[in-house]
Amino acid sequence: MTARVVTLDLDGVTDKAALMDRSARDLRLPEWFGRNWDALADVLSDPGLWSGGAAGEETVVVVRHWERYAQARPDEWATAREVFAQASALTVALALGGSS
């Protein structure tokens, strides 16, 4: 099985609105994306949005530079992690370590 990797770069993101805007941009979400937790959960679980690659190709979203957001908004980050963990149409992974 091959994987298509998409990066969600949260560098400079310190609140929910910025997270939603960055998600829309980096993940190339549809214009109808509602920029709230339920809408994010919906798009991350919609196989129609993520099945555009080759047969059997999985989509992996790598979240980079998330630490500042997690520190600035721990409750929001907990919600974001829950939404990421429940995504059923793709895999979400947190990049760990220094400048990765």
DSSP file (Angstrom, degrees, kcal/mol; ACC not computed):
  #  RESIDUE AA STRUCTURE BP1 BP2  ACC     N-H-->O    O-->H-N    N-H-->O    O-->H-N    TCO  KAPPA ALPHA  PHI   PSI    X-CA   Y-CA   Z-CA
    1    1 A M              0   0    0      0, 0.0     2,-0.2     0, 0.0    56,-0.1   0.000 360.0 360.0 360.0 135.9    0.0    0.0    0.0
    2    2 A T        -     0   0    0     54,-0.2    56,-2.3    52,-0.1     2,-0.4  -0.632 360.0-143.2-100.4 163.5    1.3    3.5   -0.9
    3    3 A A  E     -a   58   0A   0     54,-0.2     2,-0.6    -2,-0.2    56,-0.2  -0.982   6.6-145.3-130.8 141.3    0.5    6.6    1.0
    4    4 A R  E     -a   59   0A   0     54,-3.5    56,-3.0    -2,-0.4     2,-0.5  -0.925  24.8-149.5 -99.3 124.8   -0.1   10.2   -0.1
    5    5 A V  E     -a   60   0A   0     -2,-0.6     2,-0.4    54,-0.2    56,-0.2  -0.850  15.4-176.5-103.9 129.3    1.4   12.6    2.5
    6    6 A V  E     -a   61   0A   0     54,-2.9    56,-2.7    -2,-0.5     2,-0.5  -0.977  17.2-139.9-122.1 135.7   -0.1   16.0    3.1
    7    7 A T  E     -a   62   0A   0     -2,-0.4     2,-0.7    54,-0.2    56,-0.2  -0.845  10.0-165.1-102.9 130.4    1.4   18.5    5.6
    8    8 A L  E     -a   63   0A   0     54,-2.7    56,-2.4    -2,-0.5     2,-0.7  -0.940  16.2-163.1-107.4 104.8   -0.6   20.6    8.0
    9    9 A D  E     -a   64   0A   0     -2,-0.7    56,-0.2    54,-0.2    17,-0.1  -0.815  14.3-177.9 -98.1 111.6    1.9   23.2    9.2
   10   10 A L    >   +     0   0    0     54,-2.9     3,-2.4    -2,-0.7     2,-0.2   0.153  27.9 145.6 -95.5  18.7    0.7   25.0   12.3
   11   11 A D  T 3  S+     0   0    0      1,-0.3     3,-0.1    53,-0.1    55,-0.1  -0.394  77.9   9.7 -57.4 123.7    3.7   27.4   12.5
   12   12 A G  T 3  S+     0   0    0      1,-0.3     2,-0.5    53,-0.2    -1,-0.3   0.349  94.9 132.1  86.9  -5.9    2.4   30.7   13.9
   13   13 A V    <   +     0   0    0     -3,-2.4    -1,-0.3    52,-0.3     3,-0.1  -0.683  16.0 156.2 -82.8 125.3   -1.1   29.3   14.8
   14   14 A T        +     0   0    0     -2,-0.5     2,-0.3     1,-0.1    -1,-0.1   0.306  56.8  38.0-132.3   7.6   -2.2   30.2   18.3
   15   15 A D  S  > S-     0   0    0      1,-0.1     4,-2.1    61,-0.0     5,-0.1  -0.972  83.2-101.2-153.0 169.9   -6.0   30.0   18.2
   16   16 A K  H  > S+     0   0    0     -2,-0.3     4,-2.7     1,-0.2     5,-0.2   0.887 116.4  55.2 -60.7 -43.1   -8.9   28.0   16.8
   17   17 A A  H  > S+     0   0    0      1,-0.2     4,-2.4     2,-0.2    -1,-0.2   0.918 110.6  45.7 -58.9 -43.7   -9.7   30.4   14.0
   18   18 A A  H  > S+     0   0    0      2,-0.2     4,-2.8     1,-0.2    -1,-0.2   0.874 110.9  53.6 -67.5 -36.9   -6.1   30.3   12.7
   19   19 A L  H  X S+     0   0    0     -4,-2.1     4,-2.5     2,-0.2    -2,-0.2   0.925 110.7  46.4 -61.4 -44.2   -6.1   26.5   13.0
   20   20 A M  H  X S+     0   0    0     -4,-2.7     4,-2.5     2,-0.2    -2,-0.2   0.915 113.6  48.2 -65.7 -42.8   -9.3   26.3   10.9
   21   21 A D  H  X S+     0   0    0     -4,-2.4     4,-2.2    -5,-0.2    -2,-0.2   0.920 113.7  46.9 -62.7 -43.6   -7.9   28.7    8.3
   22   22 A R  H  X S+     0   0    0     -4,-2.8     4,-3.2     2,-0.2     5,-0.4   0.884 111.2  51.8 -66.7 -38.4   -4.6   26.8    8.1
   23   23 A S  H  X S+     0   0    0     -4,-2.5     4,-2.3    -5,-0.2     6,-0.3   0.933 109.7  49.6 -61.9 -45.4   -6.4   23.5    7.8
   24   24 A A  H  <>S+     0   0    0     -4,-2.5     5,-1.7    -5,-0.2     4,-0.3   0.916 118.2  40.1 -59.4 -43.2   -8.5   24.8    4.9
   25   25 A R  H ><5S+     0   0    0     -4,-2.2     3,-0.6     3,-0.2    -2,-0.2   0.972 120.9  38.7 -71.2 -55.9   -5.4   26.1    3.1
   26   26 A D  H 3<5S+     0   0    0     -4,-3.2   -19,-0.2     1,-0.2    -3,-0.2   0.844 122.6  41.2 -69.6 -34.2   -3.0   23.3    3.7
   27   27 A L  T 3<5S-     0   0    0     -4,-2.3    -1,-0.2    -5,-0.4    -2,-0.2   0.461 104.3-128.8 -92.0  -1.0   -5.4   20.4    3.3
   28   28 A R  T < 5 -     0   0    0     -3,-0.6    -3,-0.2    -4,-0.3    -4,-0.1   0.941  38.5-172.0  52.5  53.2   -7.1   22.1    0.4
   29   29 A L      < -     0   0    0     -5,-1.7    -1,-0.1    -6,-0.3    -5,-0.0  -0.375  28.6 -90.6 -75.4 155.0  -10.6   21.7    2.0
   30   30 A P    >   -     0   0    0      0, 0.0     3,-2.2     0, 0.0    -1,-0.1  -0.212  34.6-110.7 -64.6 156.7  -13.7   22.6    0.0
   31   31 A E  T 3  S+     0   0    0      1,-0.3    -2,-0.1    -3,-0.1    -7,-0.0   0.770 115.7  64.9 -59.4 -26.7  -15.1   26.1    0.1
   32   32 A W  T 3   +     0   0    0      2,-0.0    -1,-0.3     3,-0.0     2,-0.1   0.500  69.6 128.5 -77.5  -1.7  -18.1   24.8    2.1
   33   33 A F    <   -     0   0    0     -3,-2.2     7,-0.1     1,-0.1    -9,-0.0  -0.377  54.7-147.2 -57.0 124.5  -15.8   23.9    5.0
   34   34 A G        -     0   0    0     -2,-0.1    -1,-0.1     2,-0.1     3,-0.1   0.443  20.6-128.8 -82.2  -2.2  -17.5   25.5    8.0
   35   35 A R  S    S+     0   0    0      1,-0.2     2,-0.3   -15,-0.1   -15,-0.1   0.893  71.0 104.4  56.0  45.7  -14.4   26.2   10.1
   36   36 A N  S  > S-     0   0    0    -16,-0.1     4,-2.5     1,-0.1    -1,-0.2  -0.912  86.2 -96.3-142.9 172.2  -15.6   24.6   13.3
   37   37 A W  H  > S+     0   0    0     -2,-0.3     4,-2.6     1,-0.2     5,-0.2   0.903 121.7  49.0 -60.8 -44.1  -14.8   21.3   15.1
   38   38 A D  H  > S+     0   0    0      1,-0.2     4,-2.4     2,-0.2    -1,-0.2   0.912 112.2  48.8 -63.2 -41.5  -17.8   19.4   13.7
   39   39 A A  H  > S+     0   0    0      2,-0.2     4,-2.4     1,-0.2    -1,-0.2   0.898 111.2  50.0 -65.4 -39.7  -17.0   20.6   10.1
   40   40 A L  H  X S+     0   0    0     -4,-2.5     4,-2.1     2,-0.2    -2,-0.2   0.929 111.2  49.0 -64.0 -44.4  -13.3   19.5   10.6
   41   41 A A  H  X S+     0   0    0     -4,-2.6     4,-0.8    -5,-0.2    47,-0.3   0.908 110.8  52.1 -59.8 -41.6  -14.4   16.1   11.9
   42   42 A D  H >< S+     0   0    0     -4,-2.4     3,-0.7     1,-0.2    -2,-0.2   0.933 111.2  44.4 -62.0 -47.5  -16.7   15.8    8.9
   43   43 A V  H >< S+     0   0    0     -4,-2.4     3,-0.9     1,-0.2    -1,-0.2   0.849 111.1  53.7 -70.3 -31.5  -14.1   16.5    6.2
   44   44 A L  H 3< S+     0   0    0     -4,-2.1    45,-1.7     1,-0.2    46,-0.4   0.642 113.9  43.9 -75.5 -12.2  -11.5   14.3    7.9
   45   45 A S  T << S+     0   0    0     -4,-0.8    -1,-0.2    -3,-0.7    -2,-0.2   0.256  86.7 103.8-112.4   9.9  -14.0   11.4    7.8
   46   46 A D    X>  -     0   0    0     -3,-0.9     3,-1.8    -4,-0.2     4,-0.7  -0.807  51.0-167.1 -96.8 102.2  -15.3   12.0    4.3
   47   47 A P  H >> S+     0   0    0      0, 0.0     4,-1.1     0, 0.0     3,-0.5   0.775  84.0  68.1 -61.3 -24.2  -13.7    9.3    2.0
   48   48 A G  H 34 S+     0   0    0      1,-0.2    -2,-0.0     2,-0.2    -3,-0.0   0.772 100.4  48.6 -65.0 -25.3  -14.9   11.2   -1.0
   49   49 A L  H <4 S+     0   0    0     -3,-1.8    -1,-0.2    -6,-0.2     3,-0.2   0.704 119.6  35.8 -84.5 -20.4  -12.4   14.0   -0.2
   50   50 A W  H << S+     0   0    0     -4,-0.7     3,-0.4    -3,-0.5    -2,-0.2   0.366  95.6  79.2-117.7   3.7   -9.4   11.8    0.3
   51   51 A S     <  +     0   0    0     -4,-1.1    -1,-0.1     1,-0.2     6,-0.1   0.135  56.9 109.3-101.2  22.0   -9.8    9.0   -2.2
   52   52 A G        +     0   0    0     -3,-0.2    -1,-0.2     3,-0.0     3,-0.1   0.570  64.1  77.5 -74.9  -8.2   -8.5   10.9   -5.2
   53   53 A G  S    S-     0   0    0     -3,-0.4     3,-0.1     1,-0.2     6,-0.0   0.015  96.8 -50.9 -88.3-162.7   -5.3    9.0   -5.5
   54   54 A A  S >  S-     0   0    0      1,-0.2     3,-2.3     2,-0.1    -1,-0.2  -0.243  75.3 -76.9 -67.2 157.3   -4.4    5.5   -6.8
   55   55 A A  T 3  S+     0   0    0      1,-0.3    -1,-0.2    -3,-0.1     3,-0.1  -0.311 120.9  14.7 -56.3 133.8   -6.4    2.5   -5.7
   56   56 A G  T 3  S+     0   0    0      1,-0.3     2,-0.5    -3,-0.1    -1,-0.3   0.451  90.8 141.4  80.2   0.0   -5.3    1.5   -2.2
   57   57 A E    <   -     0   0    0     -3,-2.3     2,-0.3   -56,-0.1    -1,-0.3  -0.650  38.4-153.0 -81.7 124.8   -3.5    4.7   -1.6
   58   58 A E  E     -a    3   0A   0    -56,-2.3   -54,-3.5    -2,-0.5     2,-0.5  -0.687   9.3-132.3 -92.7 147.3   -4.0    6.0    2.0
   59   59 A T  E     -a    4   0A   0     30,-0.4    32,-2.5    -2,-0.3     2,-0.5  -0.892  20.3-169.0-100.9 130.0   -3.8    9.7    2.9
   60   60 A V  E     -ab   5  91A   0    -56,-3.0   -54,-2.9    -2,-0.5     2,-0.6  -0.980   7.6-156.0-118.7 124.5   -1.6   10.6    5.8
   61   61 A V  E     -ab   6  92A   0     30,-3.5    32,-3.2    -2,-0.5     2,-0.6  -0.898   6.9-158.9 -99.6 121.3   -1.7   14.1    7.3
   62   62 A V  E     -ab   7  93A   0    -56,-2.7   -54,-2.7    -2,-0.6     2,-0.6  -0.902   6.6-151.1-101.8 119.2    1.4   15.1    9.1
   63   63 A V  E     -ab   8  94A   0     30,-3.2    32,-2.9    -2,-0.6     2,-0.3  -0.815  19.3-172.9 -93.8 118.1    0.9   18.0   11.6
   64   64 A R  E     +a    9   0A   0    -56,-2.4   -54,-2.9    -2,-0.6   -53,-0.1  -0.779  58.1  13.9-111.4 154.5    4.0   20.0   12.0
   65   65 A H  S    S+     0   0    0     -2,-0.3     4,-0.3   -56,-0.2   -52,-0.3   0.841  75.2 139.3  55.4  40.9    4.9   22.9   14.4
   66   66 A W     >  +     0   0    0     29,-0.3     4,-2.4    -3,-0.3     5,-0.2   0.586  43.4  88.2 -86.8 -13.4    1.8   22.2   16.6
   67   67 A E  H  > S+     0   0    0      1,-0.2     4,-2.2     2,-0.2     5,-0.2   0.863  84.6  50.6 -61.2 -42.1    3.6   22.7   19.9
   68   68 A R  H  > S+     0   0    0     -3,-0.2     4,-2.6     1,-0.2    -1,-0.2   0.914 112.6  47.2 -64.4 -42.1    3.1   26.5   20.2
   69   69 A Y  H  > S+     0   0    0     -4,-0.3     4,-2.7     2,-0.2     8,-0.2   0.923 111.0  52.0 -63.3 -43.7   -0.7   26.1   19.6
   70   70 A A  H  < S+     0   0    0     -4,-2.4    -2,-0.2     1,-0.2    -1,-0.2   0.877 113.9  43.9 -60.7 -37.6   -0.9   23.3   22.1
   71   71 A Q  H  < S+     0   0    0     -4,-2.2    -1,-0.2    -5,-0.2    -2,-0.2   0.893 116.2  45.7 -74.7 -40.8    0.8   25.4   24.7
   72   72 A A  H  < S+     0   0    0     -4,-2.6    -2,-0.2     1,-0.3    -3,-0.2   0.855 130.5  20.1 -71.4 -35.5   -1.2   28.6   24.0
   73   73 A R     X  +     0   0    0     -4,-2.7     4,-2.9    -5,-0.2    -1,-0.3  -0.604  66.9 167.7-136.4  71.5   -4.6   26.8   23.9
   74   74 A P  H  > S+     0   0    0      0, 0.0     4,-2.0     0, 0.0     5,-0.1   0.850  80.0  49.9 -60.5 -35.9   -4.4   23.5   25.7
   75   75 A D  H  > S+     0   0    0      2,-0.2     4,-1.7     1,-0.2     5,-0.1   0.925 113.6  45.2 -68.6 -43.1   -8.2   22.9   25.8
   76   76 A E  H  > S+     0   0    0      1,-0.2     4,-2.8     2,-0.2    -1,-0.2   0.911 111.9  52.9 -63.9 -41.8   -8.5   23.7   22.0
   77   77 A W  H  X S+     0   0    0     -4,-2.9     4,-2.9    -8,-0.2    -1,-0.2   0.886 105.5  54.3 -62.9 -37.8   -5.5   21.5   21.3
   78   78 A A  H  X S+     0   0    0     -4,-2.0     4,-1.9    -5,-0.2    -1,-0.2   0.909 110.6  46.7 -61.0 -41.0   -7.1   18.6   23.2
   79   79 A T  H  X S+     0   0    0     -4,-1.7     4,-2.6     2,-0.2    -2,-0.2   0.923 111.3  51.1 -66.1 -44.1  -10.2   19.0   21.0
   80   80 A A  H  X S+     0   0    0     -4,-2.8     4,-2.8     1,-0.2    -2,-0.2   0.923 109.5  50.1 -59.5 -44.7   -8.1   19.1   17.9
   81   81 A R  H  X S+     0   0    0     -4,-2.9     4,-2.6     1,-0.2    -1,-0.2   0.886 110.0  51.0 -62.1 -38.2   -6.3   15.9   18.9
   82   82 A E  H  X S+     0   0    0     -4,-1.9     4,-1.6     2,-0.2    -1,-0.2   0.927 111.1  47.7 -64.1 -44.3   -9.6   14.2   19.5
   83   83 A V  H  X S+     0   0    0     -4,-2.6     4,-0.5     1,-0.2    -2,-0.2   0.927 113.4  48.2 -61.6 -45.1  -10.9   15.3   16.1
   84   84 A F  H >< S+     0   0    0     -4,-2.8     3,-1.0     1,-0.2     8,-0.3   0.906 110.2  51.9 -61.4 -42.1   -7.7   14.1   14.5
   85   85 A A  H 3< S+     0   0    0     -4,-2.6    -1,-0.2     1,-0.2    -2,-0.2   0.813 109.8  49.1 -65.9 -30.2   -7.8   10.8   16.3
   86   86 A Q  H 3< S+     0   0    0     -4,-1.6    -1,-0.2    -3,-0.2    -2,-0.2   0.466  78.0 125.5 -90.5  -1.5  -11.4   10.1   15.2
   87   87 A A    <<  -     0   0    0     -3,-1.0   -42,-0.2    -4,-0.5     5,-0.1  -0.383  35.6-177.5 -58.8 126.9  -10.7   10.9   11.5
   88   88 A S  S    S+     0   0    0    -47,-0.3   -43,-0.2    -2,-0.1    -1,-0.2   0.577  71.2  56.0-107.0 -10.5  -11.8    7.8    9.6
   89   89 A A  S    S+     0   0    0    -45,-1.7   -30,-0.4     1,-0.1     2,-0.3   0.535 117.5   9.4 -99.1  -7.0  -10.9    8.7    6.0
   90   90 A L  S    S-     0   0    0    -46,-0.4     2,-0.4   -32,-0.1   -30,-0.2  -0.929  76.2-101.6-157.0 176.5   -7.2    9.3    6.6
   91   91 A T  E     -b   60   0A   0    -32,-2.5   -30,-3.5    -2,-0.3     2,-0.5  -0.931  26.2-157.6-111.6 134.8   -4.4    9.0    9.2
   92   92 A V  E     -b   61   0A   0     -2,-0.4     2,-0.4    -8,-0.3   -30,-0.2  -0.958  12.7-177.0-113.5 128.2   -3.2   12.0   11.1
   93   93 A A  E     -b   62   0A   0    -32,-3.2   -30,-3.2    -2,-0.5     2,-0.5  -0.969  21.3-134.3-125.5 138.9    0.3   12.0   12.6
   94   94 A L  E     -b   63   0A   0     -2,-0.4     2,-0.4   -32,-0.2   -30,-0.2  -0.805  21.4-131.0 -91.3 128.0    2.0   14.6   14.8
   95   95 A A        -     0   0    0    -32,-2.9     2,-0.3    -2,-0.5   -29,-0.3  -0.649  28.0-157.7 -75.8 130.4    5.5   15.4   13.8
   96   96 A L        +     0   0    0     -2,-0.4     4,-0.1     4,-0.1     3,-0.0  -0.811  40.3  37.4-111.0 150.4    7.7   15.2   16.9
   97   97 A G  S >  S-     0   0    0     -2,-0.3     3,-0.6     1,-0.1    -2,-0.0   0.007  89.6 -42.7  99.2 158.2   11.1   16.8   17.6
   98   98 A G  T 3  S-     0   0    0      1,-0.2   -33,-0.1     2,-0.1    -1,-0.1   0.753 115.1 -10.4 -20.1-107.5   13.0   20.0   16.9
   99   99 A S  T 3         0   0    0      1,-0.2    -1,-0.2   -35,-0.0    -2,-0.1   0.183 360.0 360.0 -98.3  17.1   12.7   21.5   13.4
  100  100 A S    <         0   0    0     -3,-0.6    -1,-0.2    -4,-0.1    -2,-0.1   0.502 360.0 360.0 -70.8 360.0   11.0   18.6   11.7
